[in-house]
């Protein structure tokens, strides 16, 4: 999981044109990538995600509802590496 660097709170979030500053954009993307993915069915081989991401199967049976992306990839496939927890 990446180290999340908190943006400098003394600097504005947007520039003079109203565009999000690069440092804040990077932080927003990192935080967004920590939220849980919710879908139907197993994520293994179906959902691409970064290592450490959580997935909840909204139609799963007991014991196969929550998954974590344990491995970054398997044989280069970033849709693989999920395990049920």
CORCORQUI-V212025 format. One record per residue. N is the residue number from 1. PHI is phi in whole degrees, -180 to 180 (* if undefined). PSI is psi as a letter, one per 20 degrees, with the letter a starting at -180 (999 if undefined). Layout:
n & phi & psi
N & PHI & PSI
N & PHI & PSI
This chain:
n & phi & psi
1 & * & p
2 & -72 & q
3 & -73 & p
4 & -92 & p
5 & -99 & p
6 & -72 & p
7 & -63 & q
8 & -65 & o
9 & -75 & i
10 & -88 & i
11 & -104 & q
12 & -67 & q
13 & -76 & h
14 & -120 & q
15 & -87 & a
16 & -63 & h
17 & -91 & i
18 & 86 & j
19 & -91 & q
20 & -64 & p
21 & -64 & q
22 & -57 & g
23 & -63 & g
24 & -70 & h
25 & -62 & g
26 & -61 & g
27 & -62 & g
28 & -60 & g
29 & -64 & g
30 & -64 & g
31 & -67 & g
32 & -61 & h
33 & -73 & i
34 & -96 & i
35 & -71 & r
36 & -78 & p
37 & -90 & p
38 & -120 & p
39 & -159 & a
40 & -113 & p
41 & 94 & r
42 & -71 & q
43 & -81 & i
44 & -58 & o
45 & 80 & i
46 & -120 & h
47 & -116 & p
48 & -85 & p
49 & -158 & r
50 & -81 & q
51 & -60 & p
52 & 96 & i
53 & -75 & q
54 & -102 & q
55 & -138 & p
56 & -117 & p
57 & -85 & o
58 & -74 & i
59 & -123 & j
60 & -72 & q
61 & -90 & r
62 & -51 & p
63 & 90 & i
64 & -139 & l
65 & -105 & g
66 & -110 & p
67 & -128 & q
68 & -129 & q
69 & -82 & n
70 & -75 & g
71 & -103 & q
72 & -57 & g
73 & -164 & r
74 & -127 & o
75 & 53 & k
76 & 85 & i
77 & -93 & o
78 & -78 & i
79 & -88 & i
80 & -110 & r
81 & 113 & j
82 & -83 & q
83 & -134 & q
84 & -76 & p
85 & -121 & 999
